[in-house]
């Protein structure tokens, strides 16, 4: 009457209902993709600013 599936069984059921991943699709979740791209952009901007500072102080 009060039977509840174990966590493993619920995860297996949920994964069985999902459609297969498409080829070349790296990020399944949009927030993860947003965070990843944001971090890449921040690192690139930091490198550009750092190079600009070093070049300005190199006089």
C-alpha positions as CSV (number, residue, x, y, z in Angstrom):
1,X,0.0,0.0,0.0
2,X,2.8,2.4,0.9
3,X,5.4,0.9,-1.3
4,X,7.9,3.4,-2.7
5,X,10.5,2.5,-5.3
6,X,14.1,2.9,-4.2
7,X,16.2,5.7,-5.5
8,X,18.0,3.5,-7.9
9,X,14.8,2.2,-9.4
10,X,13.4,5.7,-9.8
11,X,16.6,6.9,-11.5
12,X,16.5,3.8,-13.8
13,X,12.9,4.5,-14.8
14,X,13.6,8.2,-15.5
15,X,16.6,7.3,-17.7
16,X,14.6,4.7,-19.6
17,X,12.0,7.4,-20.5
18,X,14.6,9.8,-21.8
19,X,15.3,9.9,-25.5
20,X,18.9,9.1,-26.6
21,X,21.4,11.9,-26.8
22,X,22.1,13.4,-30.2
23,X,25.5,13.0,-31.8
24,X,27.8,15.9,-31.0
25,X,25.5,17.3,-28.4
26,X,27.8,18.0,-25.5
27,X,25.6,19.9,-23.0
28,X,22.3,18.4,-22.1
29,X,21.3,21.4,-19.9
30,X,21.2,25.0,-21.0
31,X,22.4,26.4,-17.6
32,X,25.6,24.2,-17.8
33,X,26.2,25.5,-21.4
34,X,25.7,29.1,-20.2
35,X,28.2,28.7,-17.3
36,X,30.8,27.0,-19.4
37,X,30.7,29.6,-22.2
38,X,30.7,32.4,-19.6
39,X,33.8,31.1,-18.0
40,X,35.6,30.7,-21.3
41,X,34.7,34.3,-22.2
42,X,35.9,35.6,-18.8
43,X,39.2,33.8,-19.1
44,X,39.8,35.2,-22.7
45,X,39.0,38.7,-21.5
46,X,41.3,38.4,-18.5
47,X,44.1,37.3,-20.8
48,X,43.6,40.2,-23.2
49,X,43.5,42.7,-20.4
50,X,46.6,41.1,-18.8
51,X,48.5,41.3,-22.1
52,X,47.4,44.9,-22.6
53,X,48.7,45.8,-19.1
54,X,52.0,44.1,-19.6
55,X,52.5,45.8,-23.0
56,X,51.6,49.2,-21.5
57,X,54.1,48.8,-18.6
58,X,56.8,47.6,-21.0
59,X,57.7,51.1,-22.1
